[in-house]
Amino acid sequence: MGLDRYKAKRDFAVTAEPSGGKPRPKAVKGASRFVIQKHDASRLHYDFRLEMDGVLKSWAVPKGLPWGKGEKHLAVEVEDHPVEYATFEGIIPAGQYGGGTVMLWDRGDYYVFGENPMEALKSGRMHIVLDGKKAKGEWALIRTRMDAGKPQWLLLKSGKDAKPISKKRDDESVVTGRAMVKIAQERNATWHSNRDSSDKSSSLRDRIRSRVKTTPVKKKSAPRQARKALADLPKAKLRFIESMKPKLLESPPTGGDWLYELKFDGIRALALKSKNGVKLISRNGNDLNARFPEIATALSELDADECAIDGEVVALDEKGRSSFQLLQAREMGGKAAPLYFYAFDLLQLDGRSTSGLPLQERKQLLEEVVRNAEDAVRFSGEIGGSAEKLLVEVKRRGLEGIIGKQRDSIYEPGRRSGAWIKLKCVNEQEFVIGGYTPPAGSRKNFGAVLVGYYEGKNLQFAGKVGTGFNARTLAAVHKALHKISRDTCPFADLPSQQGGKWVQGITPGAMRKCTWADPVLVCQVKFAEWTRDAKLRQPVFLGLRDDKKAKEVRRESSQAQASVTCSACRA
């Protein structure tokens, strides 16, 4: 990597950060300096740096060094730093990149077992010995995957267990003996950085790709350092919790601190794990274990004695895109597409309610919990902070849209408060089936289903859906509707005329040929847009769903009450 990225992100005319002079001679193979800096920025973390090839190779380690043999902590590779950085202790002003207090937490020499450090680094596996003032013993750095354009590593404690550093010593500089508070108060070393807080070097396409097709790394055990604060949270019994709901917006918000995730096209589910096993429950309280036994089995490997996780069961196509149609076909005996559970929120953990924590903290805990699970359980992480750019890439990949969430939002069960939003590139929602038209030509069972949505107590007609069916789904839907057939039309606005014409060609004579059904069956429909007379244009049937009550089906509309196609996707 060298220092090119480091220098490009800083203006040394206004910052006292070291710019790096001539490269130092290469260190002797197998031994060089290391430094660990405790950094209280937007989040407290530790910067782990190894002198190598004339620079400091650097990783951000949120939870610091692991001390127990086999324990692993996440380490995110960041840009190389100049070797002069190894002596810095002081303040980065607020508003600058990495603003906060920096302590020289430890330093010393490191050795690589029988390997050239650069070769070991390139291979993605370094077995090292640290000989510092605090850290003494064996550790390993293992590269796992690319995430948001940054290589993800694990910092593993190998060899023997090491005695953890005491709380007092953890807050002492290895050079000055000062605590973090003292360093902040004395402010004897300060610099500024012009680096943009959003890492523009990371590829948007890579971030999307990493979330669309991510295979978690198997680990023998997950760290539990972040769980120490759980004792301060309110106690809670493990139970069903109603899902928090996102508001549909026509265009991205202009203010607020948002993180964005992919919008999945599957079945929302709550995973409850306890000593009695795993329960997978739909958003309206139905048991999903029998439908998705492989997901329930995979969830049993979660690294928690007891937890409640909000997520979504999805079927992925050959390009790694979630597809409700594939999920439906799989359940009807069609193509066996792989199933996954994408976890995106943590509501309870080990007898404590986490719903009152800020979203960002809940997701950090959640990532720990799912780390040890099987491949079928995946963490739904952030894909970026610019909704406009994300939507362009999401549409290009044929994905449904994105979900935006306020970073500091709490979990609000059953509410649509606006702290979560959804931005769609594809128009798709649930509708209630109220009947069907007779088949024509060689088609069997029916011609099109008649669908609608509720306004108050009235079922409003939305249109006819005749495409998206195959022989299997035609037969299955017809059988289900036959069981709930009725003599009268359930739609409040049929038949009706607009501009002197019968809506959708449904005349009083045509109505006598339709078969009506109790409005209890819900289906998923994709469509091009809403017409001016509030009907569906080019609707496509995707499948039946039993995770939402018919009476809860409303027409989805943005705050502007306009077409739900996001403005960033209209190009």
N, C-alpha and C positions, 0 to 999 in steps of 0.2 A: 504493500500500500504506500509506503514511504510517507513523507510529510506534505505532499501536495494538497491533500484534502484538508489537513490541519491548517496550512497557511492560507488556503483559499477562503476559509471561513472566518478569518480574523484580520483586523486592521491594526497592524503593529504601530501605526502612528498614534493610536489612541489607547492602546492596551499595553500593560506591563508584562503580559504573558511572554515567556521565552519564545523567540522565533526559531531557534535552532541554528547553530553555526555550522561549521564544516563537520561532516560525519566523523564520528570517532572511529578509530580502528576497530575492526571486528573483534568481539570478545573471543577468548579461548573456547574451543568447543567444549560444551558440557557445563560451563560455569559462567554466571554473569549476575548482574544486580536485579533485585526485584523491589518494588515499593507498593504498599497498599495505602490508599488515601480514603479516609472517611469523609463522605461528601453529603452535606445536608442541603440538598437543592429542593426541587418540587417534591421529591421523596428522598428520604434518607437511604443511602446505599454506600457501597464500598467500590472504589476503583482499583482494580487489580492490574498491575503493570509489570511487564517483563522486558528488561533491556535486551534488545536483539537487533542485529543488523543495523546498528547506528541509531535506532529509535526505541521508544517504549511501546511495545505491543500492548494494547489496552482492552480491558473488559469491564463492563459495569456489572457488579454482583449485588443484586438487591438485598440479599440476606447475609452477606458476608461469608467468611470461610465456614465450611462444614467441619465438625470436630469428631463426629462418630464414624468409625469405619463403615464404608458403604453408603454414607449419607451424601446426597447430591444437591447442589444449589445451582440455579440458573445463572449463566454468565453470558451477557450479550456483548459481542465484539463491537467496539467503537473505533474511531479513527486513531491512527498512530499519533503519539505525542513525542515532542523532543526530549532528549535525555535530561535536559535542564529541569524539566517538570518534576523530576524525582525529588527535588528539594523544596517544592512549593508547599507552603502552609499559610492560609490566610482567607481573604474574602473575595468572592466574585459578586459585584453589585447586583441588586435586584433589577430585573429587566434585561440583563445580559444572559447569554446562553450559559446554563449551569449555575445561575445565580444562587449564592448561598455560602456556607462555611465549609472550608476544606482543612482537614487535619491530616498530618503525616502519622498514620496509625501504626505502620510497621515498615521496616526495610531491612535488607540484608542481601545475601547471595542465594542463587538457586542453581540447581544442577539437574541435568537431564540424563536419565539412565541410558548410557551407551549410545546416545543418538546426537546427531547434529540438531541444535534447537530449531533452525529454520526448516530443516527437512521434516522434523516432527510436527512443527506447526502446519506445514502444507499438507501433511498426511491426515491432519485432524485429530491427532491423539498425542498428547505429551504427558509422560510420566515424570514428575519432577519432585525434587527434594527442596524444601524451603528451609533456610538457615537464617531466621530473623530474630528479632528481639522477643516477639510474641509467637510467631508462627514457626514451629519446628516440626519437621516430619515430612511424610510423603503425601502428595496430592496428585490428581490427574486432571488434565483439561481434555474434554472429549467433544468434538464438534458433532451436532445432531442434525440441524437443518437450517435452511434460510427462512427467516420470518420478517416480513415487512422490509425486505432488502438488506437485513443485517444478519450475519451468521449467528446462530444460536449455539451455545456451548453448555456443557455441564462442568461444574467444578466439583470433582469427586474426592472424598477423603479415602485414600488408599493406605496400605500399610497398617499400622496400629492406630487405635483410638488416640486422640490427643485431648488433653484436659482443656475444656473450654475456658476462655478468658473471663475473668470476673467482671462484674458490671462496672466496678470502679476503674479497672485497668482498660476496659473497652472504651472508656471516655478519657483516656490519657494519650497525649501526643508522645510518640516514641522519641522525639527530639527535644521538645520544650516542656513536656509534662502537663501542658495546659489541657483543660477540658474544652469541649466545643463552645460552650457559652463564653468562656474566657477568650477564646480566639475571636469570636464574634464581637466581643466588647472592645478588645484592644485594637483591632483593625489595623495592625501594623504592616500588613501586606495586602494590597488591593489591586485588582486589574479589571479590565473591561474586555468583552468579546463582541464582535459584530456578527457572530455566527447566528443564522436564523434558527429558531428553536424547532422548526420543522425540517427534518433531514431531507433536503431536496435531492440528495444523491440516490436515495432509495427509489426504486422503480415502482410506479403505481401498478404497472402490470404484474410485477412480481408479488406485490402485496395481495392483489386480487387472486393470483394464481395460487399463492400459498394457502389461502383460505378455501378456495374451491377444491383443491386437491392436496389435502394435508394428511400425512400419516404420522400420528404421534409416536414418539420414541418410547420404547418399553424401558421401564426402570424397576429395579428390585424394591426400592422403597422411596417414598416421597418425603421431603423435608416438612417439618411441622413448626418451624420457627415462627411463622406469621400467626400461629394459633395461640400464642401465649396470651394475647389480649382478649381471648374469648371469655375468660372468667369475668370480665367487666360487662359483658353483654347480658340482656335479660334471658332468663330461662324460658324454654319453649318445648312443648310436647310435639313430637313428630306427627304431622297431620296434613290433610289436603289443604292447599292454599290456592285461591282463585288467581288466575293469571293476570298480571298487569298488561294493559293494552296500549298499543301505540296509536297516535292520532295520524290520520292521513293528511299530508300537506301536498299542495300543488307544486311548490318550489321550496328549495332549501332555506332554512332560517338564516337571518343575517347577523344575529347576535347569539351569545351564549357559548359555553365551553362544551362542545359536542364530540363524542366519539362515534364512529360509524362501523357497523357490522353488515355482513351480507344478510339479505332477507331470504329465508328458506321457503321452499314450496313443499311443505310436508304436513305433519300432524303435530301440533303443539302438545307437549306432555310434561307432566311433573313426575320426577323420579324420586321415590322415597326409599332410602336404604336404612335398615335397622338390623339388630341381631336376629330378627325373625325372617330376614330376607329382603327382597326388592319388590316394590310395587310401582308399576308404571301406569299413570292415570291420565286420561284425556282432560282437556280443559273443562268439560262438563261432567266430570266425575266418573267416566266409564273406565273399567279395568282393561288395560291394553296388554297385560302379560301374555295372554294366550295368542294374541295377534302377532306380537313381536317377541317371541321367547329368546331369540339370540341377543336382543338388546337388553332384556332383563338379566340374562346371564352375564353379559359384559359389565353391566352396572354393578354387579356383585363384587367386582374387583376394585371399586373406588377406595381411595385411601382415607376412609373415615369410618368410624364405628356407626355413626348415624348422621344422615344428611338429607336435605330436600333441595333438589336441583331443577330449575326451570330450563327446558330445552325443546328440541324438535326432532321427531323421527322423520328421516328422509330416505328416499331411494335415489341413488345417483346414476346418471347415464354414463356413457363411455367417455365423456369429456369432463366428468366430475361435477355436473350440474344437477341440483336437486330437481325432481320432477314428480308432482303429485300424480300425474297420469301413470308413470311407471309404478308408483307405490300402489295405485289402485289395480293396475294390471297384475302385479305380483300377487296380490291377495285373491285375485280371481283365477289363479292358476296359469297366468301368463309368464313372460320372461322373468326369471329370478334375478332381478337387479339387486346389487348389494345394499344392505340397510345400515344406516348409521344414526347415532344419537348425538346431535350437536348441542352441547351444554353452553348456555350463555348467562346463567345467573344462579347464585347460591342464596337460598332463603333461610336455611337452618343448618347448623353444624354442631354435632356432638352435644346436643341438649341445649343449645343456645340459638336465639333468633339473630340472624345477620341482616334481616331486611331493613333495619334502621341505619346500617352502615352506608357510606357513600358507594355508589356503583363501582368506582375504581378499586376500592378496597375489597368489595365482594368478589370481583373478578380475579383479584390476586389470590384470594383464598381458594376460589373455584379452580384456578389453574393447578394449584397444588393437589387438590382432591382428585382431579381426573387424570393426573400424570401417570398413575400406576395402572390405569384401566386398559382393557383390551382395545384393539384398533377400532372396534365399532363405536367407541365413545370418543368424541373429539371436542376439543375446546374451541368455542367460537370467539375469536379475538378481534381486536380492532384492525381495520384495514386501511384507515386513514382519517384525516380531519377535514379534507376539502370535498364537500358533497358534490359540487359541480363536476369536478374532475372524475370522481368515483363513478358518477352516474353515466358519464360518457363511456367509460371502460366497461362498466357492468352491462350496459346495453349492447356494446360490441360483442360481448361474450354470450349474449342471449340469456342473461340472468334476469330475475324478476325485479330486483330493486335493492334498496339498502334500508337499514333501520338506524336511526340516530338516537342517541341517549345522552342526556346530560351527565357529565362525569361525576358530579356530586349528588345525583338524585338518589333518593331512597326507593325501596320497592313498595309500591302502592297496590295491594291485591285488589283485583277487579276494577281498578280505576283506569280511565283514559285521561290522565291529567295534563298531557302535553309534555311531560318530562321525557317521554319516548315518542318518537315520530316515525312514520314510514314514508318513503319516497319511491314510487313505482315507475318502472320502465315498461311494465306489462300490466294491462288492465285485467284483473282476475279477482273474483270474490265468490262467496256462497250465495245460492238462491234456493228458494223453496219450490218444489215441483207440485203443481196443482192439477196436472192432467196431461194428456197427450193426444196428438192427432192420429188418424188412421194411417196405416202404411200405404205406400204407393209403389207401383211397378213390382219389382222382384223383392223389395225389402219386406222383412218379416217384423212382427210384433208391433211396431208403431213408426210413424213418420218423424215426429219431433215432440220433445217434451215442452210443456208450457210452464214457464218459470216466473217467479215474482219475488217480492220482498215486502216486509211489513212496514206500514206507516200507522203507528198506533195499533189499533185492533184490526185494521183492514189490510188484506193481502192485495198489493198492487201488481198488475201485470207488467212484466219487463220484456217479454218476447218469447219467440219460439227458438228452440235449440235442436237442430237436426244433424249437425256434424260432430265428429269426435267419437262416434260409436263404432264398435266392431260387432261381429256376430255374438260374441260372448257377453259384452256389456249390454247390447240390445236385449238379450234374453234375460239377463239378471235384473235390469231395471224394470222391464215389463213384468216380471214375476213379482217384484216388490210392490209395484204400483197396483197390480191386480188384487193384491191382498187388502189394499186400503181404498178400493174404488167406491165411489158414491154417485148419487144421481144428480146432484146440483153442482154448479160452478162455484168454486171457492173464491174466485177473484172478484173484488168489489167493483172493478171498472171494466168488466166485459159483459156484453159487447159494448163498444163505444165508437164514436165517429170523430174524426178530426179533419177539417177542411172538406167535409162532405164525403170522406172515404172511411170505410171500416178499418180500424186499427189492425195492422198485420194481416189484413184479409180475412179476419175472423168475423164473418157475418152471423146473423141469427141462425141461418141455415147450416153454416159450418159448425156452429156450436153444438147442434143436435147430433153431429157425427163424432164429436170429441168424447173421450172417456175421461171423467173427472176423478180426482183422488183427494182424500183428506190431506190437507197441507202440512204434512209432518216429515216428509222426506227431503233432505237437504243435499244439494249437489254443488260441485265446484265448476265454474264456467270462466273461460278466458274469452275476451272480446276486444274488438278494435277500439270502440268508444261508445259513449252514450249519445244517442241522437237528440235533437232538440225536443222531440216529443217523449223523452225519457224512456227510450227503448234501446235494446242492445243491437249494435251493429257487428256483424260477422262473429256471432258467438260460437264457441267450441266447447263441447262437453268434455270435462276432464275426469270426473268420477263422482261417486256418492261419498258422503262423509257423515259420520255419526258422532262427531265430537262437538257439534254445535246444535242447540235447540232451534227448531224452526221459528219460534216466536221471537228469537233474538236476532234473526236475519234482517238487517236494514241495508238500504242502499248506501254504499260507501261513497263519501264525497269529501272533497277538500274543504278548507275553511272558506274558499272563494266560491264554493258550490258550482264548480266548473268541471270540465273534463278531468278525470283523475290521472291523465297522462302527464307526468312531470315535465315542466318546461325545458329542463336540461336534456330531455330525451327526444325532443320533437324534431331534431335535425334529420 
